[in-house]
C-alpha cells in the first residue's frame, strides 16, 4: 500500500492549494492539453436535462464531438449506440434531480460504466467553464481523474429502497390525516384527545367511524372504548358533547375515507415487500475476532451494569404485518437490534440504503464519512487549518441520529457514553458523535460478524475513572510531582 500510485484527485485533496496554484491549474484545465496524467482515456460527459441531454466525447472520436439527444427511450438507445461507436467505456453524469436515473440504467444495461458525481465536486475545482459546455467540462475533469464517483447500492437493493421510501411517504400521509381528524374534532369541540392518548388507536377510530356513520349520543360513543383504556365512559362521554357542524363533519368524513385508502395501499405494499424480501438471498458473515466490546474484562464481582440484552423491543405501530425483524436478521447476517439505540427502523434503513455488503467502504471511517457524520478538515503542512461541518443529506444518518438521541436514559454502556459526550459537548454535537459511534458498531457487526456485548453503565464509569487517573498522573509527572492516594496520607 505504501507504493500505491495515487490519482490526481487524491493528490489534490491532501492539502489546500494556494491561490497561485489554483489559477495555474485552472489555466491548464482550460487548455486543450493540460499536461495532466490521463486516468480515463475513453471517457464521455453528459449534461443531464429534463427534455434533452448534451453528450461530449473526445475530439478525435467523432467529427461532431458534442451532440444533443432527447430524453425519451428511443433517443437514449441512440445515445448509447453513438457512445459505443466512439469506443467509450466510462460515462460521467451529475446527480441532477431524478433525470439521470433512467439514463444511468440504460447506459449500464449496455455495458457502460456510469460515474454519478456530486455537483459540489465540480464547483470546488479551480477554473471556469463559462467558455465550454457542461458536458465537455465534465468529460475533461473525468479524463484526468478529478471527479469522485458516488456510492450506489446494487440494483435489487435500489428497487427495495424505492418501495420502502414509498411506504414512508404513505405512513407520513396517514399521520397527517390523523392530524386533520383531530383538527376537525376540535373544531366541533369534541375533545377526544383529552380522554385518549392516540385517536388513531382501536377505541379512537371506532368512535370516529361511529360519528361519521351518524351517531351523536355521547354515551353510546363512549361505550365503544376498549377495556384497556384508562379513561372511564363518563369521562369520554363528557368530552364528546360537541357542536356537530356540518362542514366539519363533511371534512371528517373525507379525511377518514382518505385514511382508510392509505391503509389499504400500505397493506398492498407490505405484501409486495414481503415477497421481494423473501426472494433475496440470506447472508452469512464469517466471525472475525472477539465480540464488539471493550478489550479488558471486568471482574464478575464488580460488574454491576445491565446484563446483555436477550430480548429486542417489539416492532413499532406502523411496522409491516410480516416479521420484518427476522427477515432483516436473515438478510444482514446479524441482528442489529441488539445494539442499544438501534431499532427495527434503523436496521431496515441500513439494508435499503446500503445493502448487506459494505465492501464498497474499505474502513469504518469511509462509511461514516459517506454518512456525513465526520467533520471536514482542511490540512496544510500537516496542520488543521479549517474545521467545518459536513452538510450531507442521508436517510441512514438521520435515522442514526434519532437512535442516538434515545440513549439519554438508557442504563447501558452506550447510554453512559452518550451522557458523557453530552456533558462535554452541546446537544447536537453529542448526538452526531454518538450516531457516528453507532455507525461504527453497525459496520463492525456487518463486516466481521461480531456480536455486541453490553458491559453496562458501571463498566463505562470504571473505564472513565481509569482514564482520568492516567491523565492526572501524566500531568503530575510533567510537573515533577507524584500523586499519593488519600488513604496513604491519612494513615
C-alpha positions, 0 to 999 in steps of 0.5 A, a space after each residue: 500500500 505504501 507504493 500505491 500510485 495515487 490519482 490526481 484527485 487524491 493528490 489534490 485533496 491532501 492539502 489546500 492549494 494556494 491561490 497561485 496554484 489554483 489559477 495555474 491549474 485552472 489555466 491548464 484545465 482550460 487548455 486543450 492539453 493540460 499536461 495532466 496524467 490521463 486516468 480515463 482515456 475513453 471517457 464521455 460527459 453528459 449534461 443531464 436535462 429534463 427534455 434533452 441531454 448534451 453528450 461530449 466525447 473526445 475530439 478525435 472520436 467523432 467529427 461532431 464531438 458534442 451532440 444533443 439527444 432527447 430524453 425519451 427511450 428511443 433517443 437514449 438507445 441512440 445515445 448509447 449506440 453513438 457512445 459505443 461507436 466512439 469506443 467509450 467505456 466510462 460515462 460521467 453524469 451529475 446527480 441532477 434531480 431524478 433525470 439521470 436515473 433512467 439514463 444511468 440504467 440504460 447506459 449500464 444495461 449496455 455495458 457502460 460504466 456510469 460515474 454519478 458525481 456530486 455537483 459540489 465536486 465540480 464547483 470546488 475545482 479551480 477554473 471556469 467553464 463559462 467558455 465550454 459546455 457542461 458536458 465537455 467540462 465534465 468529460 475533461 475533469 473525468 479524463 484526468 481523474 478529478 471527479 469522485 464517483 458516488 456510492 450506489 447500492 446494487 440494483 435489487 437493493 435500489 428497487 427495495 429502497 424505492 418501495 420502502 421510501 414509498 411506504 414512508 411517504 404513505 405512513 407520513 400521509 396517514 399521520 397527517 390525516 390523523 392530524 386533520 381528524 383531530 383538527 376537525 374534532 376540535 373544531 366541533 369541540 369534541 375533545 377526544 384527545 383529552 380522554 385518549 392518548 392516540 385517536 388513531 388507536 382501536 377505541 379512537 377510530 371506532 368512535 370516529 367511524 361511529 360519528 361519521 356513520 351518524 351517531 351523536 349520543 355521547 354515551 353510546 360513543 363512549 361505550 365503544 372504548 376498549 377495556 384497556 383504556 384508562 379513561 372511564 365512559 363518563 369521562 369520554 362521554 363528557 368530552 364528546 358533547 360537541 357542536 356537530 357542524 356540518 362542514 366539519 363533519 363533511 371534512 371528517 368524513 373525507 379525511 377518514 375515507 382518505 385514511 382508510 385508502 392509505 391503509 389499504 395501499 400500505 397493506 398492498 405494499 407490505 405484501 409486495 415487500 414481503 415477497 421481494 424480501 423473501 426472494 433475496 438471498 440470506 447472508 452469512 458473515 464469517 466471525 472475525 475476532 472477539 465480540 464488539 466490546 471493550 478489550 479488558 474484562 471486568 471482574 464478575 464481582 464488580 460488574 454491576 451494569 445491565 446484563 446483555 440484552 436477550 430480548 429486542 423491543 417489539 416492532 413499532 405501530 406502523 411496522 409491516 404485518 410480516 416479521 420484518 425483524 427476522 427477515 432483516 436478521 436473515 438478510 444482514 447476517 446479524 441482528 442489529 437490534 441488539 445494539 442499544 439505540 438501534 431499532 427495527 427502523 434503523 436496521 431496515 434503513 441500513 439494508 435499503 440504503 446500503 445493502 448487506 455488503 459494505 465492501 464498497 467502504 474499505 474502513 469504518 471511517 469511509 462509511 461514516 464519512 459517506 454518512 456525513 457524520 465526520 467533520 471536514 478538515 482542511 490540512 496544510 503542512 500537516 496542520 488543521 487549518 479549517 474545521 467545518 461541518 459536513 452538510 450531507 443529506 442521508 436517510 441512514 444518518 438521520 435515522 442514526 441520529 434519532 437512535 442516538 438521541 434515545 440513549 439519554 436514559 438508557 442504563 447501558 454502556 452506550 447510554 453512559 457514553 452518550 451522557 458523557 459526550 453530552 456533558 462535554 459537548 452541546 446537544 447536537 454535537 453529542 448526538 452526531 458523535 454518538 450516531 457516528 459511534 453507532 455507525 461504527 458498531 453497525 459496520 463492525 457487526 456487518 463486516 466481521 460478524 461480531 456480536 455486541 456485548 453490553 458491559 453496562 453503565 458501571 463498566 463505562 464509569 470504571 473505564 472513565 475513572 481509569 482514564 482520568 487517573 492516567 491523565 492526572 498522573 501524566 500531568 503530575 509527572 510533567 510537573 515533577 510531582 507524584 500523586 499519593 492516594 488519600 488513604 496513604 496520607 491519612 494513615 
